[in-house]
Amino acid sequence: MVNLISYGTYIPKYRIRLADIAGVWKKNADEIIGGLKVTEKSVPGVDEDAVTVAYEAAYSSVEQSGVSLKDIGALFVGSESHPYAVNPTSTIVGEFLGLGHNYLASDMEFACKAGTAGIQVVSGLVDSGQIQYGMAIGADTAQSKPHDVLEYTSACAAVAVLLGKTKGIAELLSFTSFTSDTPDFWRRDGIRYPSHAGRFTGEPAYFAHVLGASHRLLKQTKSKPEDFDYCVFHMPNGRFPLEVAKRLGFTDQQLAASLTVSTIGNPYSASSMLGLSAVLDDAKPGSKIFMVSYGSGAGSDAFMWKTTSSLVEFQKKRKSHHQCVFQQNEKKCMIDYVDYLKKTHKI
Amino acid sequence: MISVTGIGITKFGELWDVSPRSLARQVSNAALKDAGLVSSDIDLLIVANMLSGMLGSQEHLGALFSEELGFSNIPALKVEGACASGGLAVHAAVNNILGGQYKRVMVLGIEKMTDHKPELVSSALIGAGTNEERLTGITFPGVYALLAQAHMKKYGTTEEQMAAIAVKNHYHANLNPLAQFHSLLTVENVMKSACVADPLKLLDCSPISDGAAAVILQKTGDNEQGTEVQIIASEVATDTLGVAQRKSLTSLMATEIAAKKAYKQADVSPKDIQVAEVHDCFTIAEILAMEDLGFFEKGKAAAAIVAGKTTLGMSKNLVVNTSGGLKGCGHPVGATGVKQIVEITEQLRGSLGKRQVIDAHIGLTQNVGGSGATCVVHILKKGQ
């Protein structure tokens, strides 16, 4: 059995209102906010990138875990905004954490599901006994071209999860994946902003893969949606997770705790992991959590978690350190569009 | 006489999992089966398409589809006239048969648009305009917005009246299982949709679509089998490529000329037409069509449409765009003109079920290229 030992989250404090972005482009803000079901999004500071936000989340996770750094045998960082095309994010984060040299490090790339792909890889290494503990991080300072529809939701956050075989705050009961070659969203090497295929990113991409992975996990675990206390889905906007939950037969109540997208936006690789973190900040011991990520290109990773009694103490520590997702969400500084352009290095 | 002996059509919409070759096979097989023919019976293949070169880097469609459809070694060619490509291809088929060299001609209208980014599609579509128009940065919604503003200024046409056309055509599309949209609209829905080019809003505009349609035309004698639907007029007219050189922005002269010639050729008048498929690429375009085809006086069409005088179940004289039109059924540009012939053929056969116009005997199609630089009008009648 692989267990979730700890997790850490980081959301930068800067926020921009979607209404302000819409105003710059003379768009109807109510229509955009109503369509996307997002009102604000997080923005990285001018000196923040995928490395720094990944480190913040990783440090928080390690700090609360009680695990010795020398026992962490693997570190995977999933992102689509790695600062370097060649030169790993994972080694920089590992060095600053103080992991030493006796560990496996690698960067992951699979659009918005690179972080959860890391969870599956670490789980395999832990379960096989190859390593004692391993960390998977989803971190992004999400890129979007000004005036592209992505500009309304592309956000910044990072989540780190530490997995091991010792008793943790949740058990990873099962996981699976669903993958195809579906080019709905991409960014070629050397190109600054991603491209996407508009409405094609919906039915044949997000919905086909999230539903595919969900059905596989439900079948694999012989479960039904009503067997779970919570569900978590990747959140490219506020509408898609609502729709996919409804199609699968989950209720709004099962989904509600995970919907971080409305005030944080879509931090790409960190999106579904942040939704999971928000649920874990709130869940009671013995809760079953259904989680499905989505990465363009395309694939979904699905997980079944069950929280343990150790979660209560862990929640207290996160809350006392003001590290809960809702606390990080509330600590914010609103910026205008010009400041947004500066902080994201567009001007 | 020229008869429509076979028809085939696909669903229109976002057909991401279907290739152009598959679409072509689907409609070709359906049309051959409908006509009781096999591929070796076809003498000539005419393909209607606008964008395969610009969007898909694929030209030479005549040979491509002739091979794909198993029409070994027959003449095959592509006809392009922007959004009027389908109508022009049918016109070419009619004339090829009348010329005496071919007896059985298949017209394949096909377009694959949604595989490409919307900005690339918009850019490719304005290829139907002038260089001067392109230099201003305008695209077709902007061009038709100019026509709408001129009509509003001259005749007092309102945005709500234009919205009523989208409402009517979505109502008809709701009855068409192959239409892209099945949602019913209200005037309020249209008025509240995003502004694209003032006064045209999102729901005033036809969509980007994939789809294909095919018809088989044959020369038939008066008492031969397969004469149940006959093409009794096929006329084309052109006008200046751009709107800047037009004498009037409140009518499309190409439609007026093509319609006048078609009525004369068919020996009918506008009041004889019971069902029509017209080119509502934008809602204002259906108002222009109704007036330019002579169905209503200039400046009177909008109020008549609002009053239900072209709506299925409400009108006793003329029903327009039972397929849902370009607005509701979708607008895969090369396929649209052929789809119009398919729809009218089915109306005259009496095979359309819930959207059937009772006792339809004479129907008309109007297919426009660009902002009115090309217009094709066909008149069809129920045969023996």
Chai-1 contact restraints between the chains, C-beta under 6 A:
chainA,res_idxA,chainB,res_idxB,connection_type,confidence,min_distance_angstrom,max_distance_angstrom,comment,restraint_id
A,G198,B,P118,contact,1.0,0.0,6.0,A-B,restraint_1
A,P204,B,W16,contact,1.0,0.0,6.0,A-B,restraint_2
